[in-house]
Amino acid sequence: MNAEFFEAIADIEKEKGIPKEYMLEKINQALLAAMKKNNPESADCVKVDIDEAKKKIDVYFQMSVVDEVENPGTEMTVDQAKKYVSRPAVGDTVNIPVEPKKFGRIAAQAAKQVIIQGIREAERSIVYEEFTSKEHEILTGVISRIDPRYGSVSIKINSNSEFTNAVLTAGEKIPGEVYKEGDRIKVYVVEVRKATSGPQVMISRTHPGLVKRLFELEVPEIFDGTVEIKSIAREAGSRTKLAVWSNDPEVEPIGACVGPRGGRVSAIVNELRGEKMDIVKYSENPEEFIAAALAPADVISVTLLNEGKSCQVIVPDDQLSLAIGKEGQNVRLAARLTGYKIDIKPESKA
């Protein structure tokens, strides 16, 4: 029976990845809990010895030999001790073995619950560690449920052999996206939190990090570090601006991101359901960077102002609306991309 017991522990380690040492510790706790529940008067002298090498589990009471017994639960006389050892003496400690089958139904149930709880905690810990390693990465999931009332989407996501359920809240969905149960979808892992019911994976489709990771997947030059994404400004579902820089003078960063016939950027635009991408060249020179960030508008001049990180930009009269963009989106994204407050004026009023 003991051999079968240890084989079962080995099977749990193989199937669920739970270390044997962890399970044996939980079993030790379970046996102690069961013994103490069944024998409250002897709770202080219960001992459990698990010998993995010999595939043996011993449970016993560690009783003290005394002249006169004051606590029958922890003490015995010399005559009583003779049943277990040949020559007992006062002050000796005698181990009295106990058979687990004598624990009783309630105590056995308590032990079972400790073991089950231990397995659950270990499984949650394994899942937590796996998904924590995927923070700020993209994972693919399958939509399992859509909540029509709150607009949230339940997604089953997996990483290697582990999986968990995550909720894409209404605020993290790309505006205008339509979801159906069974659809496969890419999500960005913002954070993984510990919770009583298991790991809580916070996911997003609106986070700028999603765009960054998609470009890393599509553009080999970004993946290997030749081209860097310096900053991203995004209004999900509408438009994103990226500032890119090449560490190799022979590699043109914008061209690398766009790809042959626009294939690379098109794949990302399709994944984001038509979200527009403005890819601009980063520059250490703030004036050049700000002018590039206002693309597709042409810029005549950029003047940095003394108060804080702000500047004044002059554009041709016919480029003013293009520079500002619909509802101010172009200048707003350019300001977030560069970190500068931008004041745009037409050439005629400069």
N, C-alpha and C positions, 0 to 999 in steps of 0.2 A: 504493500500500500504506500509506504514512504517513497519507494522507487518511482511508482506511477505519479505520485504527487510532484516530485522533482522534474519528471519528464513533462508534466503539464506546464510547469513554470517555464521550462526551456521552450516549449511550443509557444507560449504567450510572448516570450522575448523575440522569437523568430517571426511570428505573425504580426505583432503589434509594435515591435521595436522597443518594448519596455524592458529595461535592464533587470536581470535576475536579482541583483543586489537590492534594487528598489522594492521588488515584489516580496522578497524574503523578509525585508524590514517591516513591510505592511502586514505580512502573515504573523511575524513575531508580535506586533502590536495587537493583531486580532486575537491570537491565542491568549495573550495576557488579559485582554478585555473580557474574553469569555470566561476565563478562570476566575477573575475577580468578581464577575457578575454572579457566578455560581457559588463562590465561596468568599463572601464579603469579610468574614471573620479572619480569613487567611490572606487577604489581599496583599499585605506587605511582604509576604515571603514566597510569592509565586515566581518561579523562574522558568524561562523557555530557552532551550539550547538547540539551535539549528545547525547541524553539521552537513554542509553541502557535499563534502568529499565522501563521507560514508552514507550519504542519502538517508539521513536519520534525523528525526525530530523528537526531542525529549521534553516533556513538561513535568515539572515536579514542584513540591513544596519544600522549601529550605527551612527545616525546623531546628530550633535550639534545644539542646539537652540541659535540663535544669534539675535541681533537687526537688523543688516544689513548683508545680505548674500554676501560674497566675493567668496566663492567656492561652487557652487550649488551641487557639487558631494558629499560634506561632511557636508554642513550646511543648515539650514532652519530657517524661521522666526517663531515667536510665532503662528501666524495665520495658517501657514502650519502645525505646530505640533499639532494643535487642532484636526486634522483628526485622530490622533493616540492616544492622551492622553487627559484627560479632562481639566487639569489645567497646561499647560506647562509654564515654566518660562525660561528667558534667563540664559544660563549656564547648562540647563538640557541636558540629552542625551536621545534620542528617538530611539527605535528599530522599524524599518520599515520592516515587514516580506516580504519575496520574495518566490514565488512559483517556485520550480525547473523546472516545465514545461515551464517556460518563459525564460529559459537560452538561448535557440537557438540551432540549430543543431551543429554548429562549437564548441560552448562551451561544449555541451554535449559530443561530440566526444573526446574533450580534457580530460574531466573527465573520460570517459571510458578508455582511454589509460593509465591514471595514475593508475587506479584500476588494469588493466591487467598487467601493469609493476610491480605493487606491488605484485601481486600474483606470477609472475615469479621470482622476487627477493627472495620472501619467500621460494618458492619451491627450488631454487638453494641453499639457506642458509641451508635448512633442509637436502638436499642431501650432502652438504659440511660437515656439522656437523656429519652426519652418517658415511661418509667414512673417515673423519679425525680420528674417533675413531678406524678405522681398519688399521691405519698405522702400518707397520711391522707385519701384519698378512697375512694369506693365504685366498684368496677368490676364489670361483669357478665361471667361466664365460662360456659363449657360444660364439663360433667364429661366427661373423656375416658377416665378409668380409675379403678377403685377397688381398692385393695390390701386383700384380705380378711385378710391376715396381720397387718399393722400398723394397719389402719384408716384409713390416709391416703388422700386423694383428689387425683388429678391433674386440674387444671383449665386449660383453654386460655383465657386472658384477653386481651382486646384493648383498645387505646386508640388512637383514630383509625384509622390504617391499619396500625399496628404490633401484633404479637401475640407472646406468649411463653407458656411453660408454667410454672405455679406449683403448689406442693403445699400442700394444706390438711391439716396434720398432725392426728392424733387429738386432741391437746390444744387445738387451735384450732377444733374442731367443736362445734356446739351439742349438748349431751347429748340423746340420743333422736332426733336428726334422722336420717331415712332418705334415702339418696342413690341415684340410678340414673344409669347412663351416658346421656349425651345431655341431662340436665336442665340448664336455665339457672339460675344461682345468683348472688346478689350477695355480694361479699366486700369486706372492708376491707383496704386496702394499708397495712401497718404500717411496712414499710421496704423499700428496694431496695438490694441489695448487689452489688458487682462480683465476678465469679468468672471463672475461666479459660474455662469453657464458655459464658459469657454472663451477663447480669444475673440475679440471684436475687431474685425478688419474694416477700417474706414476707407472707402473707395470713392473715386471721382472720375467724371468724364470732362469736367470743366477746368481742372487744374492745369497750369502751364507745363507742369512736369510731364503730362501725357504727350504733349507735342514734342517735347525734347526727346523722350524715349522713342517715339515713333520715328523721328529723324535718325536716331542712332540705329534703329533696326533697318531703315531703308538706305542710309548713306554710309558706305564702308569707311569713307574718310573721316566721318565724325566718330564712328565706333573705334577706329584705331588711333584717334587723337590728332590726326593731321589737321582737321578742321574743328574749330571749337565754336560752340554756341555760347556767346558772351552774355546775352540777356534775351528775355522773352516777355512780350506784353500780349495778353490775350483777352478777347471778349468772346467767350465760347459760343459757337454756333454762327458767328458772324465774321470775325476777322482776327488774325494773329500776325504780329510783327516779330521777326527774329533778327538778331544781330549776330553775324558770323564772322569768323576770322580764320585765316590759314597760317599755319606754322611753316608751311613750305611755299616759297615764292613761286614755284612752278604749278601750284594747285590753286585754281580760282575758286574761292569758297562758295560764291553764289551759284556758279555753274555746277559745282559738285552736288549741292543740295537740290538743284532743279533736276539734274540728271539728263541723260540722253532723251531728246524729244520731250522733256518735261515729265518723264516716267516716274521718277522718284517722288517728286512733290505731288504728282497726281494721285499716287497710291495713298498718300497721307490725307489729301483733300477728300478722297473717296471714303476713307475710314472715318473722317470727321463730318461726313454727310454734307460736303460742299463748302466747308469753312474756308474763307479766302486766306491765302498766305502771302505776306510781304516779306521777302528775304533781303536784308540790306547788309552792306559791308560795315563791320565795326572799325572804328578808328580811335587811336589814343588822343587824337585832336578833337576836342569837344565840338568845335564849329563844323568840322567835316562830318562827324557822327550825327549831329542834329540835322544837318542838311540831308544826309542819306536817309535818316529815320522818317522824314516827311514825304518820302516817295509814296505814290508816283508823281507828286508835285515837284516842279522845278523851284529852286531857291536861288535868289540873287545874292543875299548876304546873311550872315549870322553874327550877331554882336552879343557877347557875354556881358551881363550886367553885374554890378557890384553887390547888390542885395541878394544874398543866398545863391542857390543854384538856379538862376533864371537867365533868360536870353530874349533878344528881340530878333525876329526873323522877317526879312523883306522878301516878298514873292511878287512876280508879275501880276498885274491886275486880273488877267484872265485865269490865273492859277489859284486865286484866293480860295474859292469854294472847294477846289480839289485838295488844297493843303489842309483846310479845316476838316473836310469830310462831312459825310451825312451825320447830322446831329452832333458834330464835333468829334466824331470817332477817330479820324486820322490823326489829328493833333493830340488827342487824349492818349492814344496808344503810343505815339512818338514820345510824349512826355514821360510816360511810364517806362518806355524802353531805355531812354537816355538818362532819366533821373533829373531832368531839367524842366522847370516851368517855362513854357514857350508862349511868347506873345507874337502873334503873326499880324503884319501890316502889309497892305498892298503898296506897290511901288509909288503910285500917285500920291499917297498920303504919308510917305516916309519922311 
